Every structure is written in C-alpha cells, then in structure tokens.
Amino acid sequence: MDQEHIAGGGEGAGRRRFLALATGAATAAGLGAVGGCASPGGAGRADLRSGAGKGPTASGSAGKTTGPGAFDVKAENARPGNADWHVTKAGPARAIEGFADRVSVLPGESFGLHVSTTAPRFTVSAYRMGWYGGARARLVWRSEALPGIRQPEHTVDSATRMVRTRWPRTATVDTKGWPEGCYLLRLDAQGAEGQRFVPVTVRSAATAGRTVVVNAVATWQAYNRWGGYGSYDGPSGGYASRSLAVTFDRPYEYDDGAGLFLVYEAPLLALAERLGLPLAYATTTDVAREKRLLEGAAAVLSLGHDEYWSPEQRAHFTAARDAGTNIAVLGANCCFRRIRLEPSDLGPDRTVVCYKSSYDQDPGFKRGGPATVDFRSAPGADPESSLLGVIYDGYPVDAPYVVTNPGHWLFEGTGVKAGDHFPHLVGVEYDKVDTGFPTPRPIEILAHSPVVCEGRPSHQDTAYYTAPSGAGVFATGTMRWVEALDATGDGRSGANHGLDARSGAFTTRVTENMLRVFAAGPAGRTHPAQDNVKAVYGGS
C-alpha cells in the first residue's frame, strides 16, 4: 500500500484499519492482540505416517495422480463432502494453535506439525477444500488423539523484529493418498474447548494443460500479527515497530488460523472446482522456487489479495505469459511489494523479507540484491503494470462498480448494460489503467468506476489485454471480487460489505466466462483485445 494514501497514524495504523475494512471485524479481531504462549512444556511427538492415523483416506478416482494432468477434479468433487469443517468452538486465545513446517508438499510427502495447546490431547482433521456439492470441503484424514503440550514462549529478533517460535515438532503427517489441492487442517482440543486451522497445499508436480490456483502465502504471512508483530506494525501500532522479516514458523492470527485463505481464495477455488476444469495447485513460494513449474499451463490465477512477490515469482509469471499462458488477477494491489525469500530454522523459503522504506538497511540489499521496496519505487523501479495491465491506485474506497463495455465477451450472459452499477463491489483497494506507467497494449477497459479516495477523485478499472504470445491477461481491479462470489441476499445485513446476490451472480458469471476461455488455451488468439483507452480516458 502506498503511504501517500494513508490517513494519519502511519502505515501500521492504516493496515489495521485496512484489514478491518477488507475482511470484517471478525477476521481482523486479532490485530490488536499480542500473541504468545505461557510457560514452556515438554515436547511430545507423534508419527502419523501410513496407518498411524484413523479415519477417511483418499482412494479410488480421487487418487489419480499418476501423470501430469491426471488428477480428476470432477471425480474428486463428486465424492461426499463434509460441511462440518468450520471452526465453531475456537475457545480461549491460545487454547490450541499450530503451523506446518512445509508451506506445500507433493502428494505422498510428509510434513511436521508444531502445535501448542492447553488441552491434554488434540486431534488433527485434514479437509481438502473445494466444491463438494456446496459443502466446500471433504475430510480426507483424521488422526488419533495426540498428547497436547504448551510450547515455549516466542521470541522477537532484535534486528528485524521477527517473531520466532522454535517450537519442537509435535507430529509428522504423511500425505500418502491425499489428492492435490488446498487443505485446511483443523486442530481440535480434547478435554477442553479449542479449535484452529493450519493451512497447507498439496501441490501439483506439473501444470501443463491446467489452470493453476496459486495460494498467496507470502501475503498471508505479511499480514499475520501472531506474536504481536507483522509487516505493518508491532505492539505499539506504529510503522517504525513493524517486522522487517516475517516467518512461516508461527501460527496465523486471522480467521482462526486460516490466514487470508477463506476470504480471498476459498470462494474462487469452490467455483473453479464446481466447473470441473483441469486444475493444478501451487503457492507463491513454489512458483518463485521452481523456474519451470508454470511451463505449458493453460492459465495461472492470482487470487483476491496477492501483494507480496519475489522477483523470481514475477519473472516466472512473465515468462509464462510470454509463452502463451493466460493470467487472471482476481483482486487488487497485486505484485506491489518486492520481497526476498530466505530460509528459517525449519527449511528454505520460510522467511519473507521486506524492508520497504528502510531498504537501505537490508543486509541483502547491501550485498547487491534487489531492494525489498515497492516494485514501482527506486532503486530498480519496475511498476507492476507491465505485467498486470493495471496499477494499484489507493485505499480505502467503497464504491459502485460501473460497467462501461457491456458487449465484451467476459460479460456474456450477465445481461448488463452500459452504466449498470453494482454497489460496494469496488473496495477496499482498487487498481486502474494508467498509461503514465508501462502499460501493455492493446488493452480494453471493461468497467470504469468513479471513486473518491481520501478526498482524491479517481477511477477503478477492470481490464483485459492480450500479449504477442496470444496470452490473455484479465485484472478485476478490485479486492472484493472473490468475496463477491459468495454474496447472497439483498445486502442489507451488511455481510460481505453489503454485496448482494445480484453482485454475486454477476461476478460468478464473469469469472466462469474467463475460466472457461482461459482453460482452452491462449485467449488472445480467439478473443483479441480491442484497445479503448483513448475512448475511456480521452488520452493516448
């Protein structure tokens, strides 16, 4: 987020306000709390490899992962779902919480769980998230009862203010038989009240011919204030007390441990799996690490809030576009912060480094690495618009989404007319087409919505451009797009920021149109963009 768009209190205060506006008070409730655990306890440990745990396992059609593209999304989602996956009894703060020591694993690989609880025992239930007839999840595996321990108190690194846990591993989980996909593990305290989630991705080994769902885990971690510190502020609430590096070696504070997954990613995942499209699954750290991961992919999806990117991730997205892979950006403020991934005590790529305005103090920068500052900022300025077509313009806004190009193929079947508007769909951050920054052409503006951001008049744009490779790139230009997919009712309850069923139906149909066309191959070959920037803005 651009500091010039923050009203008072510094960036830390602005981002606390941001999360409350963006995800609702329930998700942001942990922002003011200082995390941590009580006195250290003994380290119990369980091995949950094949046969050690009890409960459902993946088998039959759901386990077809013998070759690239072999995973059958339709067959998986035809299996019975489990609508009881939600956290309904969170219990007191720190009643139970944990993290995985791998952000993602290949099917059949194991990972460690590091759990702290005040309960004498706990269980782990692995839910694969998807559609499942509307249940949104399927129970793939459940552990036996495991001994609970209260883990040692966290510490804070004096140089970077990074929260460290150094919790011993309490269980090893084997994913043999688990289908590819996005998982929430639910920790259930036994003998006391308490539930929390731990997210993990069972990633795809190859993506050729598939649409790749990318979990924005670096952004989840940047907004995580477990232990009292995140990338925006510390316990004092001030920007100067922010963490300069954050680690995956700690639980997520928000949404009962789910990070930002449930608000910004799960609705899109459910829609894509309902359509039965060939899908692949990865995280932003996977894309950064594996140069060839996106080779041959039909499309790659950046979900609702995907702000923190490494140069490697951006390079691999760009190479994919230049090879004909379509890109959809289903949020706003995407590819805004330049980060560096470093190892933690538990493994590679588990520390997200972003010094922002203090980049000159960054040891990595002093060694000759890129500055961990906004992509558009010096030194090494490289505005995100060269990849996305749109560029971040500000926050906070709450404005109607206004259709300006109703005949566009992405709006097919929506019935919209020029000037139709959808209340509250533009928010809390927004992007626009701004040819003062590098902008690929031809680019079409589909929606051009007036906004007033901190007293400054501007516009939000939804845009689509086509690259010389034939790739199509679609950007919604609003952070509420994925959230809107779940909008129901008349909006008067205030849920989903007042978005109503009409907005839900509209965003769902547009997203379906995009997913189907993008899954078929380079969209620019069948749906070339017709540049209309001059018609919309009256400029060049």
C-alpha positions, -999 to 999 in steps of 0.1 A, spaced: 0 0 0 12 35 -9 20 56 21 6 87 5 -28 71 7 -28 65 44 -46 90 66 -28 95 99 -13 70 122 14 57 98 12 26 77 7 3 107 -24 20 118 -36 22 82 -32 -15 78 -51 -24 109 -79 -3 96 -73 -19 62 -79 -55 75 -110 -44 94 -124 -29 63 -113 -56 39 -122 -88 58 -146 -76 85 -141 -72 122 -142 -110 130 -111 -116 108 -92 -86 120 -100 -91 157 -66 -104 164 -49 -73 151 -47 -56 185 -36 -86 205 -1 -95 215 4 -132 208 24 -157 226 23 -188 248 27 -194 285 54 -213 303 73 -239 283 62 -275 284 77 -309 275 79 -318 238 55 -346 229 57 -361 194 36 -384 172 44 -400 139 12 -400 117 26 -420 88 6 -445 69 -18 -464 91 -9 -444 123 -39 -421 120 -76 -431 118 -104 -420 96 -111 -415 59 -83 -416 34 -82 -407 -2 -86 -436 -26 -101 -446 -60 -107 -418 -85 -96 -391 -61 -61 -405 -60 -54 -404 -97 -22 -385 -98 -1 -408 -119 9 -382 -145 7 -346 -154 -30 -336 -157 -42 -369 -145 -59 -355 -114 -96 -356 -120 -113 -326 -104 -148 -337 -114 -144 -371 -98 -129 -357 -67 -158 -332 -62 -183 -359 -69 -173 -375 -36 -194 -367 -5 -184 -335 12 -182 -327 49 -200 -294 58 -188 -296 94 -153 -285 86 -157 -250 101 -143 -238 134 -173 -235 157 -157 -237 191 -125 -216 189 -122 -215 227 -100 -190 245 -70 -173 230 -41 -198 226 -63 -227 236 -48 -245 206 -28 -233 176 -1 -245 153 17 -244 120 31 -268 94 68 -268 87 62 -271 50 40 -245 32 34 -271 5 42 -307 -2 39 -330 -32 13 -358 -28 28 -385 -6 54 -363 11 52 -357 48 54 -326 69 57 -317 105 31 -301 127 41 -278 155 12 -275 179 7 -257 212 -23 -263 234 -36 -261 270 -56 -293 264 -43 -327 274 -49 -341 240 -59 -330 205 -68 -344 171 -59 -333 135 -85 -334 107 -74 -328 71 -100 -312 50 -95 -308 12 -112 -275 2 -132 -274 -30 -169 -275 -40 -183 -309 -30 -219 -301 -38 -217 -269 -17 -201 -284 14 -168 -268 3 -146 -294 19 -140 -332 22 -125 -349 52 -95 -368 38 -78 -380 70 -81 -377 108 -55 -385 134 -58 -405 166 -58 -385 198 -23 -369 203 -7 -356 235 -11 -319 240 17 -296 252 21 -259 258 50 -248 237 77 -224 247 71 -186 246 81 -169 213 110 -145 210 115 -114 189 146 -109 168 163 -77 179 175 -67 144 144 -74 123 116 -77 150 108 -111 135 87 -133 158 104 -167 163 87 -197 179 113 -225 178 86 -250 188 96 -287 187 77 -308 162 47 -325 178 36 -347 149 46 -359 115 18 -361 89 21 -384 59 0 -373 28 0 -406 11 -32 -409 -8 -41 -372 -4 -53 -356 -36 -37 -325 -49 -54 -293 -36 -57 -267 -9 -61 -280 26 -71 -267 60 -61 -289 89 -84 -285 119 -68 -289 153 -94 -299 179 -86 -298 216 -98 -328 235 -108 -324 272 -110 -286 267 -126 -262 243 -105 -251 213 -102 -253 175 -78 -237 150 -69 -242 114 -35 -249 98 -33 -243 60 -12 -265 37 -11 -270 0 -6 -304 -16 9 -290 -48 10 -303 -83 42 -316 -98 33 -303 -132 8 -278 -146 8 -284 -184 -27 -280 -198 -41 -270 -165 -53 -238 -147 -30 -231 -118 -46 -219 -85 -18 -201 -66 -22 -195 -29 -7 -161 -20 11 -174 11 37 -146 13 9 -120 16 -9 -141 42 23 -140 62 29 -103 58 -5 -95 74 0 -121 101 5 -104 135 8 -136 156 32 -127 184 23 -90 181 43 -82 150 37 -82 113 50 -64 82 30 -33 90 34 -27 127 43 -40 161 26 -39 195 27 -1 197 8 1 164 34 22 148 50 16 114 85 20 128 79 -11 150 70 -33 121 88 -66 114 114 -63 86 111 -100 81 83 -124 90 84 -162 92 61 -191 84 74 -207 116 43 -195 136 6 -198 135 -17 -175 116 -36 -150 138 -65 -144 114 -97 -164 107 -89 -190 133 -55 -198 118 -66 -199 82 -47 -167 73 -63 -149 44 -74 -181 26 -111 -181 35 -119 -145 25 -97 -141 -6 -93 -176 -21 -118 -202 -10 -148 -188 -30 -128 -188 -62 -115 -223 -55 -150 -236 -50 -162 -221 -82 -133 -234 -103 -137 -269 -88 -175 -268 -94 -168 -262 -131 -147 -293 -132 -118 -276 -151 -84 -293 -151 -67 -276 -122 -32 -275 -106 -23 -262 -72 8 -242 -60 18 -214 -37 37 -182 -44 68 -198 -29 65 -228 -52 63 -205 -83 93 -185 -71 114 -216 -64 106 -237 -95 115 -220 -127 97 -245 -149 66 -250 -128 43 -230 -150 55 -244 -183 26 -254 -205 0 -242 -181 -32 -230 -197 -37 -203 -172 -25 -191 -138 -47 -174 -112 -36 -147 -88 -64 -146 -62 -80 -120 -41 -51 -104 -23 -16 -112 -37 5 -82 -28 39 -96 -19 60 -111 -47 96 -121 -51 114 -111 -83 116 -148 -91 79 -152 -89 73 -122 -111 99 -134 -137 82 -168 -138 47 -153 -142 61 -131 -170 78 -160 -188 46 -179 -186 26 -151 -202 52 -147 -229 49 -184 -237 11 -181 -241 -2 -189 -206 -32 -167 -196 -31 -148 -164 -61 -137 -142 -57 -113 -113 -88 -116 -93 -80 -89 -67 -62 -56 -65 -29 -43 -51 -12 -73 -68 25 -77 -73 31 -45 -52 58 -53 -27 91 -68 -38 103 -94 -13 132 -118 -7 126 -154 5 152 -167 29 154 -199 50 143 -203 86 155 -228 111 129 -253 97 138 -251 60 141 -230 28 119 -201 17 102 -198 51 112 -162 58 96 -132 39 120 -102 39 105 -68 31 123 -37 45 101 -13 25 112 23 31 142 11 52 155 -10 22 190 6 26 194 -11 59 187 -45 44 218 -68 45 206 -84 13 205 -51 -5 239 -42 9 252 -75 -7 239 -64 -41 204 -79 -41 173 -61 -52 158 -36 -28 129 -50 -9 107 -20 -16 76 -14 -37 82 -27 -73 74 8 -87 99 25 -64 136 33 -69 161 18 -68 153 -7 -96 118 6 -102 97 -19 -122 60 -10 -120 36 -39 -117 15 -26 -146 39 -40 -172 27 -75 -162 -9 -68 -149 -20 -41 -173 -34 -22 -143 -17 -5 -114 -26 0 -78 -41 34 -71 -52 35 -35 -73 27 -5 -98 29 12 -128 31 -11 -163 17 -11 -179 25 -44 -203 10 -70 -187 -10 -99 -198 7 -132 -200 -13 -165 -187 6 -195 -181 -21 -221 -212 -44 -218 -206 -61 -252 -173 -76 -241 -171 -114 -242 -164 -116 -205 -198 -101 -198 -216 -126 -220 -247 -139 -202 -247 -113 -175 -274 -91 -192 -255 -59 -182 -259 -26 -200 -236 4 -201 -239 23 -169 -251 -6 -148 -236 -5 -114 -231 -29 -85 -230 -13 -51 -199 -19 -29 -181 -40 -54 -152 -16 -57 -132 -18 -24 -113 -17 -2 -83 -13 -26 -85 -7 -63 -64 -6 -95 -67 14 -127 -52 17 -162 -27 45 -161 -6 49 -192 18 71 -172 32 37 -162 43 9 -186 11 -5 -200 8 -34 -224 -13 -26 -255 -39 -34 -268 -58 -32 -235 -96 -30 -231 -113 -13 -201 -145 -32 -192 -156 -12 -162 -146 23 -153 -159 32 -118 -156 67 -103 -141 66 -68 -130 92 -42 -100 80 -22 -92 101 8 -107 131 -9 -90 124 -43 -112 117 -73 -101 88 -94 -114 57 -112 -112 19 -108 -108 -1 -139 -114 -37 -148 -92 -45 -178 -82 -72 -203 -51 -72 -226 -36 -96 -250 1 -103 -253 21 -110 -285 23 -147 -274 -15 -149 -276 -19 -149 -238 -48 -130 -223 -44 -111 -191 -75 -102 -170 -75 -79 -140 -106 -72 -119 -91 -40 -104 -110 -45 -71 -102 -65 -40 -138 -76 -34 -142 -97 -65 -135 -131 -49 -155 -122 -18 -184 -112 -40 -186 -147 -55 -203 -157 -22 -226 -127 -19 -263 -135 -13 -294 -117 -2 -302 -80 -6 -270 -68 11 -289 -51 40 -274 -74 66 -240 -58 60 -224 -92 54 -198 -93 26 -196 -55 29 -232 -51 17 -226 -70 -15 -259 -86 -27 -270 -116 -47 -270 -96 -79 -233 -88 -75 -227 -125 -66 -244 -136 -98 -226 -111 -119 -191 -118 -106 -197 -155 -108 -208 -154 -145 -179 -132 -155 -154 -155 -137 -170 -186 -153 -166 -170 -187 -130 -162 -180 -121 -196 -166 -136 -215 -195 -119 -194 -222 -86 -193 -203 -86 -230 -198 -89 -236 -236 -55 -220 -244 -41 -186 -253 -72 -164 -251 -57 -137 -273 -59 -160 -304 -97 -163 -301 -105 -132 -281 -80 -104 -291 -82 -72 -271 -96 -41 -288 -78 -11 -273 -103 15 -259 -81 35 -235 -85 67 -256 -122 63 -257 -125 59 -220 -98 83 -207 -97 107 -237 -59 104 -238 -34 82 -255 
